[in-house]
Amino acid sequence: MTSNASQTDDALTTAQRLIQGGDVQAALTAIEALPKDVKHSLMGTYMKGVCLRHLRDFAAAERVLLALVEQHPSYGRGFQELGHLYRDANMPVEALNAYGTACHINPGLKASWEGQKHLIGEDSPERASQISQRLEWLESLPPNLAASWDLLHEGKLLKAERLCRQFMQQNPQHIDGMRILAEIAVRNGVLEDAEFLLESAVTFEASHRQARIDYVQVLSKRQRFQKAVDEAKALMEQAPKNPQLQSLYAIQCMQLGDYETALALFDKILERVPHDPVTNVSKGHALKTGGRSDDAVAAYRAALDSQPFYCDAWYSLANLKVYRFDDAELAAMEALENNPHLGGQDRVYLQFALGKAYEDRKDYAQSFVHYAKGNAIKKAQLQYLAAGTTKECEEQIAACTPEVFARETGCKAPDPIFILGLPRAGSTLLEQILSSHSMIDGTLELPNVLSISGKLRRLGQRQGNKKYPFNLADLSPEQLTTLGEEYIRDTRIHRQSAPIFIDKMPNNFRHIGLIKLMLPKAKIIDARRDPMSCCFSGFKQLFAEGQMFSYDLEDIGQYYLDYVSLMDHWDTVLPGFVLKVQHEDVVADLETEVRRMLDFCGLPFEESCLEFHKTERNVRTPSSEQVRQPIFSTALEQWKHYEPWLGPLKAKLGPEWAAQD
């Protein structure tokens, strides 16, 4: 740490001690004397708001704290301090809203739960009981675990993990400690470790309901859907009228394509908890995936009828792509934008929905303002460094030389077709076209290749081992065959009866070397799209998870360049293994490109592939409604409407952009 940083920390610590000692005016004076960048930092602003509240200058405190949560909408303590302010100012409704937002962002904020409990009183006994249970759980946590839980939800994963592991060294079978470590693993993307921790937890204490719920959710994230359904069903059978467990089971049924069971359960929940917005949105997702878009709209609107500030529903309507907001809906969203009590994720949902609403009205300047705001908030919630992706791609190029592929290896099953590339490059359209063939099953964006690469990455972290991908050269043909067989076995649950299936995980482009070694008979299709079209389409899409590069124009431009560089490498060392399909060519001449893809896959032409929009199947990507329509060209140059604001993206793309212009 630099001396300046140390001095800054010392100054903030001094101010904090003055507040704790009751000398609030001296603390405020000390904060005002700080350098401008420190005074206006998150902690400087937060402590100034605390001081002003204690001095009962409520108007000034509110201005400071509202500016804080506007700039840092995922900072739970900012909303908690707003709650304290409104409580002290005798504004109970505002206080309750602020405390609720704080707990939604960071459920480890004990003072916010206590604030809600005091304000609710006896008016809502069911809600008061839930809050009491949460408080009892927080109070039961050992201090290290309570601090770790808090740090986890403030995004300080390294500190959270360090504290939790210190505790677990002395208490290796503590269930809540295992749950916290599992959640940290999930946030770090190490789902295999999270599953192991939670499987162990439910083995040690089968009656621990929350651990079992966590276990089901991690199984689902790993796309072990049948196991997740079985676990969720067993849990629900213990309390068959519990709405939370009914919802958990319904969502897992959706993952297996059992929408009838899911919808029946959602309706049961809504009978018991009428107008519940969370359930209505889940119901809408089930209807949307099954192609019942009108019914999905009705479900999303039902969620908004009960809670207009439930922004997931606004975004879900926008994410239908074919939905258009009317004037009243736009006005309602605009009014919500000024609501200071919206948390970070709700603000993200709202901004992307407003971006789509103004886009449909051809007000592209205002549309971009909202897309940019939503992306900025989302990026602030993440810990993405573009240099990490660049390094990863460079390592693939360095490690995967022609010599690595000069041997016979892997499982010879010809089953998978990998469609990969960047999100929003047209891969869902290609999947819909190919899965309309009688010999091909469409599935999902399967995580199996990423999971296997993660296993090899962890193997490379052991002392004395080469790191991934350099350790690919050291794997024996037998080991690579086993990995290929594991992939075929573990993906079977997603297939139906066709001999060929599609894996549409876009990020697999980083692991084509691994795919070639473990599945040498696989087919790979690179879904390519004009760089400006592709990158901007990604920028205005809010992804459910992953794709952390997509929330900044420079980051997404760099990601595209890394992708192109790596794909050029695969074409050099594995000539003919990858078929590049340009989205613009598919739009211009569908039949030629369909025949080209089928020839590459060794399959006969079928007319049904040209009528892909008539194929009835569940589609779970943002393009679900678009691929149920005939092919269209209106989106090819959509980015040009936003060109005045895309300078950073153009500058980053550089020569690649110039080559496509």
Secondary structure, DSSP 8 states (H G I E B T S, - for coil): --HHHHHHHHHHHHHHHHHHTT-HHHHHHHHHTS-HHHHTSHHHHHHHHHHHHHTT-HHHHHHHHHHHHHH-TT-HHHHHHHHHHHHHTT-HHHHHHHHHHHHHH-TT-HHHHHHHHHHHTTS-HHHHHHHHHHHHHHHHS-HHHHHHHHHHHTT-HHHHHHHHHHHHHH-TT-HHHHHHHHHHHHHTT-HHHHHHHHHHHHHH-TT-HHHHHHHHHHHHHTT-HHHHHHHHHHHHHHSTT-HHHHHHHHHHHHHTT-HHHHHHHHHHHHHHSTT-HHHHHHHHHHHHHTT-HHHHHHHHHHHHHH-TT-HHHHHHHHTTSS----HHHHHHHHHHHT-TT--HHHHHHHHHHHHHHHHHTT-HHHHHHHHHHHHHHHHHHS---HHHHHHHHHHHHHH--GGGGSS--S-----EEEEEESTTSSHHHHHHHHHTSTTEE------HHHHHHHHHHHHHTSTTS--TTGGGGGS-HHHHHHHHHHHHHHHGGG--S-SEEEE--GGGGGGHHHHHHH-TT-EEEEEE--HHHHHHHHHT---SS--GGGGSHHHHHHHHHHHHHHHHHHHHHSTTSEEEEEHHHHHH-HHHHHHHHHHHTT----GGGGGGGG------STTTTGGGS----TTTTGGGGGGGG-HHHHHHHTHHHHHH-
